[in-house]
């Protein structure tokens, strides 16, 4: 499935990105399911959640 493969690539980029990169990926990627967004969120450093919330508007 192309969507799953694509999500695996997104997950890997997200995992390797710095905080700003993670925010950029999380706020710009489209077409993910709620579960996929939750999976990315679980990899996000908790101490920067306020920064992510601000970026999401």
GUDOMAR-51149 format. One line per 3 residues: number of its first residue (from 1); their letters; for each residue x, y, z of N, C-alpha, C. Coordinates in nm, 2 decimals, decimal comma. Layout:
<atoms>
NUM> a> X Y Z X Y Z X Y Z; ...
</atoms>
This chain:
<atoms>
1> xxx> 0,08 -0,12 0,00 0,00 0,00 0,00 0,09 0,12 0,00; 0,06 0,21 -0,09 0,15 0,33 -0,11 0,13 0,43 0,01; 0,01 0,43 0,07 -0,01 0,53 0,18 0,07 0,48 0,30
4> xxx> 0,07 0,35 0,33 0,15 0,30 0,44 0,29 0,32 0,42; 0,34 0,30 0,30 0,48 0,32 0,27 0,52 0,47 0,29; 0,43 0,56 0,23 0,45 0,70 0,25 0,45 0,74 0,39
7> xxx> 0,36 0,68 0,47 0,36 0,72 0,62 0,49 0,67 0,69; 0,54 0,56 0,65 0,66 0,51 0,71 0,78 0,61 0,67; 0,78 0,66 0,55 0,88 0,76 0,52 0,86 0,89 0,60
10> xxx> 0,74 0,93 0,61 0,71 1,05 0,69 0,75 1,03 0,84; 0,72 0,91 0,89 0,76 0,88 1,03 0,91 0,88 1,05; 0,98 0,83 0,95 1,13 0,83 0,96 1,18 0,97 0,96
13> xxx> 1,13 1,06 0,87 1,17 1,20 0,86 1,14 1,27 0,99; 1,02 1,24 1,04 0,98 1,30 1,17 1,07 1,26 1,28; 1,10 1,13 1,29 1,19 1,08 1,39 1,32 1,15 1,39
16> xxx> 1,38 1,17 1,27 1,51 1,23 1,26 1,52 1,38 1,26; 1,40 1,45 1,26 1,40 1,59 1,25 1,42 1,65 1,39; 1,47 1,78 1,39 1,47 1,85 1,51 1,33 1,90 1,55
19> xxx> 1,32 1,97 1,66 1,18 2,01 1,70 1,11 2,10 1,59; 1,18 2,19 1,54 1,12 2,28 1,44 1,08 2,20 1,31; 1,17 2,10 1,28 1,14 2,01 1,17 1,01 1,92 1,19
22> xxx> 1,00 1,87 1,32 0,89 1,79 1,35 0,76 1,88 1,34; 0,77 2,00 1,39 0,65 2,09 1,38 0,61 2,12 1,24; 0,71 2,14 1,15 0,69 2,17 1,01 0,62 2,05 0,95
25> xxx> 0,67 1,93 0,98 0,61 1,80 0,92 0,46 1,79 0,97; 0,45 1,80 1,10 0,32 1,78 1,17 0,21 1,87 1,12; 0,25 2,00 1,09 0,15 2,10 1,05 0,13 2,11 0,90
28> xxx> 0,21 2,04 0,82 0,20 2,06 0,68 0,16 1,93 0,61; 0,19 1,81 0,67 0,15 1,69 0,60 0,00 1,67 0,60; -0,05 1,62 0,48 -0,19 1,60 0,47 -0,23 1,46 0,43
31> xxx> -0,35 1,42 0,46 -0,40 1,29 0,42 -0,37 1,18 0,52; -0,33 1,22 0,64 -0,31 1,11 0,74 -0,43 1,08 0,82; -0,44 0,97 0,87 -0,56 0,93 0,96 -0,53 0,99 1,10
34> xxx> -0,63 0,99 1,18 -0,62 1,04 1,32 -0,52 0,95 1,39; -0,52 0,82 1,37 -0,42 0,73 1,43 -0,28 0,76 1,39; -0,26 0,80 1,26 -0,13 0,83 1,22 -0,08 0,96 1,28
37> xxx> -0,17 1,06 1,29 -0,13 1,19 1,36 -0,09 1,16 1,50; -0,17 1,07 1,57 -0,14 1,04 1,71 -0,01 0,97 1,72; 0,02 0,88 1,62 0,15 0,81 1,63 0,27 0,91 1,62
40> xxx> 0,25 1,01 1,53 0,36 1,12 1,52 0,36 1,19 1,65; 0,25 1,23 1,71 0,25 1,30 1,83 0,31 1,23 1,95; 0,30 1,10 1,95 0,37 1,02 2,05 0,52 1,03 2,04
43> xxx> 0,57 1,06 1,93 0,72 1,08 1,91 0,76 1,22 1,93; 0,67 1,31 1,96 0,70 1,45 1,98 0,75 1,48 2,12; 0,86 1,55 2,14 0,90 1,58 2,28 0,80 1,66 2,36
46> xxx> 0,75 1,61 2,47 0,64 1,67 2,54 0,67 1,81 2,59; 0,80 1,84 2,62 0,83 1,97 2,67 0,81 2,08 2,56; 0,80 2,05 2,44 0,78 2,14 2,33 0,63 2,15 2,28
49> xxx> 0,54 2,08 2,35 0,40 2,08 2,30 0,34 2,22 2,29; 0,38 2,31 2,38 0,32 2,45 2,37 0,37 2,51 2,23; 0,49 2,48 2,19 0,54 2,54 2,06 0,46 2,48 1,95
52> xxx> 0,42 2,35 1,95 0,34 2,29 1,85 0,20 2,35 1,85; 0,15 2,37 1,97 0,01 2,42 1,97 0,01 2,56 1,91; 0,11 2,64 1,94 0,11 2,78 1,88 0,12 2,77 1,73
55> xxx> 0,20 2,68 1,68 0,22 2,66 1,53 0,09 2,62 1,46; 0,01 2,55 1,54 -0,12 2,50 1,48 -0,22 2,61 1,48; -0,20 2,71 1,55 -0,29 2,83 1,55 -0,39 2,82 1,65
</atoms>
